[in-house]
Amino acid sequence: MRVVIDTGVFVSALIRPQGRTGAVLEALRTKRFTLIYTTDILVEIIDVLGRDKFRVKYHIHPEMIAALIDLIRLNRELVVPTQKVTACRDPKDDIFLEAALEGEAEYLVSGDFDLLDMKSFEDIAILRVAEFLARI
């Protein structure tokens, strides 16, 4: 199963590891799916988790961010998009669609309504975390 996960899911998993998003990370750890990502996605994850409002409010330490990045790198497939996508109403979310398209993903997992409202893109299902967990 080939899957792209948006940044919000990773952020939520670090904030609430015992929740559904934490279960996504556990499924990644146990290799229940192949994570597809791009350098742009990795940079966004590091940028968002490095913001003061997350680090201070949720006690996210650099070691936690590093462990997440290591997990992604160990259980993933890095792709380099060859097609520029401009399909999402929030242009910042197009990077996830590009990764899914290039990586021939079956699913894009998100909590972002700009993506979820699309329901699918080029035969790639866009799912909420709970929907994805029910499929793996």
ZIPEFEN-V109155 format. One record per helix or strand. SS is the DSSP state (helix for helix, strand for strand). FROM is the first residue (numbers start at 1). LEN is the number of residues. If there is no record, write none. Layout:
<<SS:FROM:LEN> <SS:FROM:LEN>>
//
This chain:
<<strand:2:4> <helix:7:9> <helix:20:10> <strand:34:4> <helix:39:11> <helix:52:6> <helix:62:13> <strand:76:3> <helix:91:12> <strand:107:3> <helix:113:4> <strand:120:2> <strand:124:4> <helix:129:7>>
//
